[in-house]
């Protein structure tokens, strides 16, 4: 017995219309501002595999072996290497197009056992400060390298760290050159592979009410752009040791993966780095009735202090 299945006429018409629509869309040019960032991350894997074959000793283990030697307590470089302050107010679109060149994806290259291969993935953000490879991110982003180096511990499969620019170029991390665990920032050096990074200037004078923009990579939403303002600037000094923690709070939205991402003013200068969030609940013991989130960032003046005049 022969059984014939047929779709309802309406369904057939809908499928035909969809096919025609998709065909028509495929024939249209895609605007260049729609970017396939996952494909770029995939290309980073290939770049890093090639780099590691040529530089087999430029590994996470290598960074950990000399992490205490590379760290500097004082100044790390001449301030002349920093980009000059920008003074022209920009539209949001102009600012995005300018600042995305300095904003970076931060990631890891690890050996994945179940596919028996190496793979790169993103987990945070960073920003370029000098053309020759000095970048800023959060201390908590690279803290495992520092702590493992200090305690001589190794993690199997951890191959290297890298930053990626908006064009998909990967720059392997070479060293951690400065840290401030209390204020949650770190300065790192990457291998520019014969090229130059596009640094963003530091604005150390932003205060409450300053219009700001966050450009970061929350949970794979690469180069995600939000706006807000500086809502508060606070400091707290520990009376036991005299150490001071500085916090700039902003209203720009961000989330996990944005750590280390730059906060820009209307001119394209860095005023802070993303650090953390603190959620406020009406019933904090039960984490119920969420009210608001404090967006806590690292003020740019702390980073500027690590460069000599």
Backbone torsions as a table, in degrees:
resi	resn	phi	psi	omega
1	UNK	NA	129.9	-179.9
2	UNK	-94.4	126.3	179.9
3	UNK	-108.4	127.9	180.0
4	UNK	-112.6	124.1	177.3
5	UNK	-103.0	136.6	179.6
6	UNK	-136.8	143.5	176.5
7	UNK	-80.8	149.0	173.8
8	UNK	-57.5	150.1	-176.9
9	UNK	-58.4	-36.4	179.7
10	UNK	-63.9	-41.9	-179.4
11	UNK	-65.3	-41.3	178.9
12	UNK	-61.8	-42.9	179.4
13	UNK	-63.1	-40.4	-179.7
14	UNK	-64.6	-43.6	179.5
15	UNK	-63.4	-40.8	179.2
16	UNK	-64.5	-42.1	179.2
17	UNK	-64.0	-39.6	179.4
18	UNK	-64.7	-42.9	179.5
19	UNK	-61.0	-42.4	178.4
20	UNK	-64.3	-41.0	-179.5
21	UNK	-64.0	-45.4	180.0
22	UNK	-65.0	-38.5	178.9
23	UNK	-64.0	-40.9	179.3
24	UNK	-66.6	-39.7	-179.9
25	UNK	-66.0	-40.4	-178.1
26	UNK	-63.0	-26.4	-178.6
27	UNK	-81.9	-10.9	-179.9
28	UNK	-86.7	142.5	177.0
29	UNK	-68.0	137.5	179.6
30	UNK	-84.1	128.6	177.8
31	UNK	-55.8	141.0	-174.2
32	UNK	-70.9	-10.2	179.1
33	UNK	-86.7	-0.5	169.8
34	UNK	-91.7	107.6	-170.5
35	UNK	-110.1	134.6	176.9
36	UNK	-89.4	81.1	-177.5
37	UNK	-68.1	-36.7	175.1
38	UNK	-56.9	-35.5	176.9
39	UNK	-66.0	-37.0	178.1
40	UNK	-65.2	-40.8	177.5
41	UNK	-62.4	-39.3	176.3
42	UNK	-61.3	-38.5	178.0
43	UNK	-68.7	-31.5	177.0
44	UNK	-60.0	-40.2	178.2
45	UNK	-55.1	-45.4	179.9
46	UNK	-66.0	-40.4	178.7
47	UNK	-61.2	-43.3	-177.1
48	UNK	-72.0	-35.8	175.9
49	UNK	-59.9	-44.0	178.5
50	UNK	-64.9	-42.7	-179.5
51	UNK	-62.7	-43.3	-177.6
52	UNK	-68.9	-29.6	176.4
53	UNK	-68.9	-30.7	178.8
54	UNK	-87.5	-24.6	-179.1
55	UNK	-129.4	69.8	-173.7
56	UNK	-64.6	-15.0	-178.8
57	UNK	-99.6	0.1	178.0
58	UNK	-90.2	69.7	-173.9
59	UNK	-118.0	171.7	173.6
60	UNK	-59.5	-40.4	178.1
61	UNK	-58.8	-40.7	179.2
62	UNK	-62.9	-44.0	177.8
63	UNK	-60.3	-42.1	-178.6
64	UNK	-67.5	-34.8	-178.4
65	UNK	-62.6	-33.8	-177.9
66	UNK	-119.0	21.7	-176.1
67	UNK	-61.9	-39.4	-178.1
68	UNK	-71.3	-27.9	177.2
69	UNK	-75.8	-33.0	-177.1
70	UNK	-77.8	-28.4	-177.3
71	UNK	-67.1	135.9	179.2
72	UNK	-117.6	134.2	179.5
73	UNK	-78.5	-32.5	-176.1
74	UNK	-103.1	-134.4	-177.5
75	UNK	-73.6	144.3	-177.2
76	UNK	-106.2	-21.9	-176.8
77	UNK	-166.3	168.3	177.6
78	UNK	-76.7	136.2	-179.8
79	UNK	-64.1	-16.2	178.1
80	UNK	-63.9	-19.9	178.3
81	UNK	-76.3	-17.9	-179.1
82	UNK	-76.3	149.9	179.2
83	UNK	-69.7	145.0	178.8
84	UNK	-69.0	150.2	-178.5
85	UNK	-60.1	134.3	177.1
86	UNK	-85.8	140.1	-174.0
87	UNK	-123.1	-1.1	180.0
88	UNK	-96.4	122.0	178.6
89	UNK	-69.1	136.3	-174.9
90	UNK	-116.6	154.3	170.5
91	UNK	-72.2	164.7	-179.7
92	UNK	-59.8	-40.6	-179.8
93	UNK	-66.6	-43.2	178.2
94	UNK	-62.7	-41.3	-178.1
95	UNK	-64.7	-42.8	178.8
96	UNK	-60.6	-47.9	-177.7
97	UNK	-63.1	-33.0	178.9
98	UNK	-76.9	-48.9	-170.1
99	UNK	-78.8	-21.7	177.9
100	UNK	-64.2	-21.6	179.2
101	UNK	-71.4	-24.4	-180.0
102	UNK	-97.8	-20.2	-178.4
103	UNK	-78.3	142.2	-173.2
104	UNK	-130.3	148.7	167.6
105	UNK	-87.6	135.4	175.2
106	UNK	-107.5	136.9	-177.9
107	UNK	-152.8	-178.9	-179.4
108	UNK	-123.1	152.6	170.5
109	UNK	-117.2	118.9	-177.1
110	UNK	-130.7	157.0	173.0
111	UNK	-86.9	124.1	-178.4
112	UNK	-101.2	114.3	-173.3
113	UNK	-63.0	-42.0	-171.5
114	UNK	-71.9	-16.3	172.2
115	UNK	-110.7	-1.3	179.0
116	UNK	50.9	48.0	-178.8
117	UNK	-155.1	169.6	178.9
118	UNK	-93.9	144.5	-178.4
119	UNK	-146.4	139.0	177.9
120	UNK	-100.9	143.7	176.4
121	UNK	-149.3	158.4	-178.5
122	UNK	-96.8	149.2	176.2
123	UNK	-144.9	0.4	-178.1
124	UNK	-164.4	-166.4	-177.3
125	UNK	-134.3	167.6	178.7
126	UNK	-160.1	179.4	178.5
127	UNK	-149.3	144.0	179.8
128	UNK	-80.9	135.4	178.9
129	UNK	-111.5	-31.8	179.7
130	UNK	-134.9	154.0	-179.2
131	UNK	-62.4	-29.6	-174.0
132	UNK	-88.0	8.1	169.0
133	UNK	116.1	7.4	174.2
134	UNK	-81.0	124.9	-177.7
135	UNK	-129.2	160.4	178.2
136	UNK	-117.9	142.7	172.7
137	UNK	-151.8	-168.5	178.3
138	UNK	-87.0	151.7	173.9
139	UNK	-61.9	-39.6	-176.4
140	UNK	-67.8	-15.6	177.3
141	UNK	-73.1	-36.8	-176.9
142	UNK	-115.1	11.0	-175.2
143	UNK	-60.5	-31.8	-179.5
144	UNK	-64.0	-34.2	177.8
145	UNK	-65.0	-45.5	-179.3
146	UNK	-64.9	-47.4	-176.6
147	UNK	-68.9	-40.6	178.4
148	UNK	-66.6	-36.5	177.4
149	UNK	-66.3	-41.0	-179.2
150	UNK	-66.5	-33.8	-177.1
151	UNK	-104.2	9.1	176.0
152	UNK	54.5	50.0	178.7
153	UNK	-114.4	141.4	-178.9
154	UNK	-120.0	142.0	176.4
155	UNK	-110.7	113.4	-179.5
156	UNK	-58.9	139.4	176.6
157	UNK	89.5	-11.3	178.5
158	UNK	-83.3	104.2	-171.2
159	UNK	-88.6	-56.2	-178.2
160	UNK	-162.3	173.2	173.5
161	UNK	-119.2	160.1	-176.9
162	UNK	-155.5	165.4	165.7
163	UNK	-122.0	151.6	178.3
164	UNK	-126.9	134.9	177.3
165	UNK	-87.9	179.0	-174.7
166	UNK	-68.0	-16.0	178.4
167	UNK	-91.1	-0.9	179.0
168	UNK	89.6	10.6	177.5
169	UNK	-81.0	130.9	-178.6
170	UNK	-99.0	137.8	178.2
171	UNK	-126.4	107.7	-177.7
172	UNK	-64.8	140.9	179.3
173	UNK	-76.4	137.2	-179.1
174	UNK	-106.0	-38.7	-175.1
175	UNK	-163.8	161.5	170.1
176	UNK	-101.6	120.3	-173.0
177	UNK	-107.2	-16.1	177.6
178	UNK	-159.9	142.9	177.9
179	UNK	-139.4	152.4	169.0
180	UNK	-139.9	94.0	-175.6
181	UNK	-65.4	-35.5	-178.6
182	UNK	-65.4	-45.1	-178.9
183	UNK	-94.2	3.5	170.6
184	UNK	59.7	50.9	169.5
185	UNK	-137.9	156.5	178.2
186	UNK	-142.6	146.8	173.4
187	UNK	-111.5	129.7	-176.8
188	UNK	-124.7	162.5	177.5
189	UNK	-118.3	130.8	177.7
190	UNK	-117.6	157.9	177.0
191	UNK	-84.7	114.2	-178.5
192	UNK	-78.8	-1.3	173.9
193	UNK	54.5	43.4	176.9
194	UNK	85.6	-4.7	179.2
195	UNK	-104.9	-162.7	178.3
196	UNK	-136.7	142.2	173.5
197	UNK	-81.6	163.1	175.8
198	UNK	-104.1	99.9	-174.7
199	UNK	-77.7	152.0	173.8
200	UNK	-107.1	143.8	-179.8
201	UNK	-72.3	162.6	178.1
202	UNK	-106.5	125.4	173.3
203	UNK	-103.9	110.6	-175.1
204	UNK	-93.9	4.4	-172.3
205	UNK	-114.7	12.7	-179.5
206	UNK	-67.2	140.0	-178.4
207	UNK	-137.6	-178.1	-177.6
208	UNK	-53.2	133.0	179.7
209	UNK	96.5	-12.6	178.8
210	UNK	-64.2	130.5	175.8
211	UNK	-69.3	130.2	-177.6
212	UNK	-136.3	161.0	178.1
213	UNK	-133.2	138.2	176.3
214	UNK	-105.7	130.1	178.0
215	UNK	-127.9	105.5	-171.5
216	UNK	-150.3	-169.2	-172.6
217	UNK	-129.0	64.3	-176.6
218	UNK	-71.3	117.7	174.5
219	UNK	47.6	48.8	175.0
220	UNK	83.7	-2.5	175.1
221	UNK	-84.6	76.3	-169.5
222	UNK	-62.1	136.4	177.9
223	UNK	54.6	50.8	179.5
224	UNK	-83.1	133.4	-168.6
225	UNK	-118.1	121.8	177.2
226	UNK	-135.5	157.9	-179.1
227	UNK	-122.8	167.2	179.8
228	UNK	176.5	-148.8	177.8
229	UNK	-150.3	165.4	173.4
230	UNK	-73.2	120.2	-176.2
231	UNK	-99.4	-22.4	-179.2
232	UNK	-165.4	153.1	174.2
233	UNK	-134.6	119.0	-175.8
234	UNK	-132.2	161.0	172.8
235	UNK	-143.1	147.1	179.8
236	UNK	-136.1	124.6	-178.9
237	UNK	-106.4	128.5	176.2
238	UNK	-76.7	116.3	-176.1
239	UNK	-67.7	-19.9	-178.6
240	UNK	-76.8	-38.4	-177.1
241	UNK	-121.5	-6.0	177.5
242	UNK	79.6	3.6	-179.7
243	UNK	-77.6	139.6	-176.2
244	UNK	-115.3	134.0	175.0
245	UNK	-104.7	128.6	179.9
246	UNK	-110.4	135.4	179.6
247	UNK	-132.4	127.4	169.0
248	UNK	-106.0	119.1	178.5
249	UNK	-96.3	138.6	-179.4
250	UNK	-130.5	168.5	179.2
251	UNK	-105.8	-4.1	175.5
252	UNK	-61.9	140.3	-176.4
253	UNK	-82.7	142.5	171.4
254	UNK	-162.4	170.3	-177.6
255	UNK	-151.9	-164.7	-177.6
256	UNK	-55.1	132.1	-176.5
257	UNK	101.3	-17.6	177.9
258	UNK	-81.9	-10.6	-176.7
259	UNK	-49.4	128.6	-180.0
260	UNK	86.8	-2.9	-179.2
261	UNK	-73.1	148.6	-177.9
262	UNK	-78.7	146.0	170.3
263	UNK	-109.1	122.1	-175.3
264	UNK	-107.8	152.3	170.4
265	UNK	-89.7	-174.9	-175.7
266	UNK	-69.3	-8.0	-177.6
267	UNK	-103.4	-8.3	-178.0
268	UNK	93.1	20.1	175.4
269	UNK	-96.9	146.2	177.2
270	UNK	-76.3	125.4	175.5
271	UNK	-106.7	-17.4	-177.8
272	UNK	-169.9	172.3	171.5
273	UNK	-119.0	140.8	171.9
274	UNK	-55.7	138.5	176.8
275	UNK	-127.5	-59.5	-174.1
276	UNK	-160.7	176.0	172.2
277	UNK	-128.5	153.0	175.5
278	UNK	-131.2	117.0	-176.2
279	UNK	-89.0	134.6	-179.8
280	UNK	-106.4	125.1	-179.7
281	UNK	-118.5	147.7	174.5
282	UNK	-68.5	-31.3	175.7
283	UNK	-119.7	78.5	-171.9
284	UNK	-63.8	-30.4	-179.1
285	UNK	-63.9	-30.8	-178.1
286	UNK	-107.7	2.6	-176.7
287	UNK	50.6	48.4	-179.7
288	UNK	-120.6	155.5	178.9
289	UNK	61.6	63.8	178.3
290	UNK	-59.0	135.7	-179.0
291	UNK	-113.7	-49.1	-179.0
292	UNK	-164.1	167.6	177.5
293	UNK	-125.5	129.0	172.3
294	UNK	-81.8	126.4	178.0
295	UNK	-98.9	105.9	-172.3
296	UNK	-99.4	130.8	-176.5
297	UNK	-130.0	166.6	179.7
298	UNK	-95.9	117.4	-179.2
299	UNK	-62.3	143.0	-175.3
300	UNK	-65.8	-24.6	-176.8
301	UNK	-64.4	-27.6	178.1
302	UNK	-65.6	-36.6	178.0
303	UNK	-72.6	-43.0	-179.3
304	UNK	-60.0	-32.6	-179.0
305	UNK	-63.2	-18.7	-178.8
306	UNK	-85.5	1.1	177.2
307	UNK	-111.2	134.7	-179.1
308	UNK	-79.5	148.9	179.0
309	UNK	-82.3	NA	NA
